[in-house]
Amino acid sequence: MTDKQAGATVPKAQSIANEVRRRIVEREWSQGDRIPDEADLATEFDAARATVNKALQLLADEGLLDRRRRAGTRVTVNPVRKATFSIPVVREQVEQAGMAYSHRVVAQRRSPIPAEIANRLDLPEGRILVHLRAVHYGDGLPFQLEDRWINPQAAPGLEQADFRHLNANEWLVRNAPYLRAELTFSAENADRRDARLLQTRQGQALLILHRTTWNDLGPITTVRVAFRPGHRVSTESGHDRSS
């Protein structure tokens, strides 16, 4: 049965959307790039233009494509999944609060994942991932502390990333758009490391965020974010505003 026969439009559109999403995730098409016109894609995928249009609209609804009349379709810059929650750039949060942003990488190495992280990512215990600890600052004072594991297989280009100059949060938002995420909040007392890096006392109650994201290539990253004492999370519009 061809694409143009009755009943085939939806699955064909989904198949096209999956392939276009793969090209975005694997950065065959970079952020800001104009993708081929619908007519060219219709020829490539042996599909009707209406089916291609439907596929591209699915990805626009996900936040991966920016479609403008007469301007064509481009890969979204700083893509987010509109149906779940947005992951903003922490630097922008700090600057929007009127503070000067800076960050410091405390540790970065390739390490085997422990059982807790393996369970969270659904990967074998001992798999080697990039383990990163960093502190974000506003006006020189700690804003938040992140303890992050990154899967290079789901984040193409990670090997070339220099997190001394561009923090991991910002690099991932710009280069590794996610398709699914899990998010939990909890309260924990600051241990010795939390207290030292957030410049607070040991035992201080902290708001903790755990977030894990996935794309078509697998788990991208899981991060524990410890916020400075007194931090508040906005629930406006049902979106998490933290990364």
C-alpha positions as CSV (number, residue, x, y, z in Angstrom):
1,M,0.0,0.0,0.0
2,T,1.4,3.4,-0.9
3,D,1.3,6.5,1.2
4,K,-1.5,8.0,-0.9
5,Q,-3.8,5.1,-0.3
6,A,-6.5,5.4,2.4
7,G,-5.4,4.7,6.0
8,A,-1.7,5.1,5.4
9,T,-1.2,8.8,6.0
10,V,-0.8,8.7,9.8
11,P,1.8,5.9,10.1
12,K,3.8,7.2,7.1
13,A,3.8,10.7,8.7
14,Q,5.0,9.2,12.0
15,S,7.8,7.3,10.2
16,I,8.9,10.5,8.4
17,A,8.8,12.4,11.7
18,N,11.0,9.8,13.4
19,E,13.6,10.0,10.7
20,V,13.6,13.8,10.7
21,R,13.9,13.7,14.5
22,R,16.8,11.4,14.3
23,R,18.6,13.8,11.9
24,I,18.1,16.6,14.4
25,V,19.2,14.5,17.5
26,E,22.3,13.3,15.7
27,R,23.0,16.8,14.4
28,E,22.9,16.0,10.8
29,W,20.8,19.1,10.8
30,S,22.1,21.7,13.3
31,Q,20.1,24.2,15.2
32,G,19.1,27.1,13.0
33,D,19.6,25.1,9.8
34,R,16.9,25.4,7.2
35,I,15.7,21.9,6.3
36,P,14.8,20.8,2.7
37,D,11.5,22.0,1.4
38,E,8.4,19.8,1.7
39,A,8.5,19.0,-2.1
40,D,12.1,17.7,-1.8
41,L,11.2,15.6,1.4
42,A,8.1,14.2,-0.4
43,T,10.3,13.0,-3.2
44,E,12.9,11.6,-0.8
45,F,10.4,9.7,1.3
46,D,8.1,8.8,-1.6
47,A,5.2,10.5,0.2
48,A,2.5,13.0,-0.5
49,R,3.3,16.6,0.5
50,A,0.4,16.6,2.8
51,T,1.9,13.6,4.7
52,V,5.3,15.4,4.9
53,N,3.5,18.5,6.1
54,K,1.8,16.5,8.9
55,A,5.1,15.0,9.9
56,L,6.8,18.3,10.2
57,Q,3.9,19.7,12.1
58,L,4.3,16.9,14.6
59,L,7.9,18.0,15.2
60,A,6.9,21.7,15.3
61,D,4.4,20.8,18.1
62,E,7.3,19.0,19.9
63,G,9.3,22.2,19.7
64,L,12.0,20.7,17.4
65,L,11.1,22.7,14.3
66,D,10.3,26.3,13.7
67,R,7.9,26.7,10.7
68,R,7.3,30.1,9.2
69,R,5.3,31.0,6.1
70,R,7.6,32.0,3.2
71,A,10.7,31.6,5.4
72,G,10.7,27.8,5.3
73,T,11.3,25.3,8.2
74,R,14.3,25.5,10.4
75,V,15.6,23.4,13.3
76,T,14.7,25.2,16.5
77,V,17.4,27.0,18.4
78,N,17.4,25.9,22.1
79,P,14.7,23.2,21.4
80,V,12.4,22.2,24.3
81,R,9.6,19.7,24.5
82,K,6.5,21.9,24.7
83,A,4.2,19.2,26.0
84,T,6.3,18.6,29.1
85,F,8.5,21.2,30.7
86,S,11.2,23.5,29.4
87,I,14.8,23.2,30.4
88,P,16.2,26.7,30.4
89,V,19.8,27.8,30.5
90,V,20.9,28.5,34.1
91,R,23.1,31.4,32.9
92,E,20.0,33.1,31.5
93,Q,18.1,32.6,34.8
94,V,20.9,34.2,36.7
95,E,21.3,37.1,34.3
96,Q,17.5,37.7,34.2
97,A,17.7,38.1,38.0
98,G,20.1,40.9,37.4
99,M,23.2,39.1,38.5
100,A,26.5,38.4,36.8
101,Y,26.8,34.8,35.9
102,S,29.9,32.5,36.3
103,H,30.4,28.8,36.8
104,R,33.1,26.5,38.1
105,V,33.7,22.8,37.2
106,V,34.6,21.1,40.4
107,A,35.3,17.7,38.9
108,Q,35.0,16.0,35.4
109,R,36.0,12.5,34.6
110,R,34.9,9.3,32.9
111,S,33.7,6.9,35.6
112,P,31.7,3.7,35.9
113,I,28.1,4.4,37.0
114,P,27.0,3.1,40.4
115,A,23.8,1.0,40.9
116,E,21.7,4.0,41.7
117,I,22.6,5.8,38.5
118,A,22.4,2.6,36.5
119,N,18.8,2.1,37.7
120,R,17.8,5.7,36.9
121,L,19.2,5.5,33.4
122,D,18.3,1.8,32.7
123,L,21.9,1.1,31.8
124,P,24.2,-1.7,33.0
125,E,26.0,-1.0,36.3
126,G,29.6,-0.1,35.6
127,R,28.9,1.5,32.2
128,I,31.5,4.3,31.6
129,L,29.9,7.8,31.4
130,V,31.1,11.3,31.9
131,H,30.7,12.4,35.5
132,L,30.6,16.2,36.1
133,R,30.2,18.3,39.2
134,A,29.8,22.1,38.8
135,V,28.6,25.2,40.7
136,H,26.7,28.0,39.0
137,Y,27.2,31.5,40.6
138,G,25.3,34.8,40.6
139,D,27.3,37.8,41.6
140,G,30.0,35.4,42.9
141,L,27.6,33.6,45.3
142,P,26.5,30.0,44.7
143,F,23.2,29.7,42.8
144,Q,23.0,26.0,42.4
145,L,25.2,22.9,42.5
146,E,24.8,20.1,40.0
147,D,26.1,16.5,40.0
148,R,25.6,15.2,36.5
149,W,26.2,12.0,34.5
150,I,26.2,12.3,30.7
151,N,25.9,9.5,28.2
152,P,28.2,10.2,25.2
153,Q,26.3,7.8,23.0
154,A,23.2,10.0,23.3
155,A,25.0,13.3,23.1
156,P,26.9,13.5,19.8
157,G,29.7,16.0,19.9
158,L,30.3,15.7,23.7
159,E,33.9,14.8,23.2
160,Q,34.6,18.3,21.7
161,A,32.7,20.2,24.4
162,D,34.8,22.4,26.7
163,F,32.8,22.7,29.9
164,R,35.4,25.2,31.3
165,H,33.9,27.8,29.0
166,L,30.4,26.6,28.3
167,N,28.6,24.9,31.2
168,A,27.1,21.4,30.6
169,N,23.5,22.6,31.2
170,E,23.8,25.1,28.4
171,W,25.6,22.8,26.0
172,L,23.0,20.0,26.5
173,V,20.1,22.4,26.0
174,R,21.6,23.6,22.7
175,N,22.9,20.3,21.4
176,A,21.0,17.4,22.9
177,P,17.2,17.9,22.6
178,Y,15.3,15.4,24.6
179,L,12.2,13.4,23.8
180,R,11.3,12.2,27.3
181,A,12.1,13.3,30.8
182,E,11.5,12.3,34.5
183,L,11.5,14.9,37.2
184,T,11.4,14.7,41.0
185,F,11.8,17.1,43.9
186,S,12.8,16.3,47.4
187,A,14.3,17.9,50.5
188,E,17.6,16.8,51.9
189,N,20.0,18.1,54.5
190,A,23.3,19.4,53.1
191,D,26.1,17.0,53.5
192,R,29.7,18.2,53.9
193,R,30.2,18.6,50.1
194,D,26.9,20.4,49.5
195,A,27.6,22.8,52.4
196,R,31.1,23.6,51.2
197,L,30.2,24.2,47.6
198,L,26.9,26.1,48.4
199,Q,28.6,28.1,51.2
200,T,26.1,27.1,53.8
201,R,26.2,25.0,56.9
202,Q,26.2,21.2,57.1
203,G,22.7,19.9,57.8
204,Q,21.0,22.9,56.2
205,A,17.7,21.9,54.5
206,L,18.1,22.1,50.7
207,L,15.7,21.7,47.8
208,I,16.9,18.9,45.5
209,L,15.9,18.3,41.9
210,H,16.6,15.0,40.1
211,R,16.0,15.0,36.4
212,T,16.7,12.5,33.7
213,T,16.3,12.9,30.0
214,W,16.2,10.6,27.0
215,N,16.3,10.8,23.2
216,D,16.1,8.2,20.4
217,L,19.7,7.2,21.2
218,G,19.1,6.4,24.8
219,P,19.4,8.2,28.1
220,I,21.2,11.6,27.7
221,T,21.9,12.8,31.2
222,T,20.8,12.5,34.8
223,V,21.5,15.3,37.2
224,R,21.1,16.1,40.9
225,V,20.6,19.8,41.4
226,A,21.0,21.2,44.9
227,F,19.6,24.8,45.1
228,R,20.9,27.5,47.4
229,P,18.9,27.9,50.7
230,G,15.8,29.9,50.1
231,H,15.4,29.0,46.4
232,R,11.9,28.9,45.0
233,V,10.6,27.0,42.0
234,S,7.9,28.7,39.9
235,T,5.0,26.5,38.7
236,E,3.6,29.1,36.3
237,S,2.1,27.5,33.2
238,G,2.9,24.1,34.5
239,H,6.5,24.3,33.4
240,D,9.6,23.6,35.4
241,R,12.0,26.5,35.0
242,S,15.1,24.8,36.3
243,S,17.9,22.8,34.7
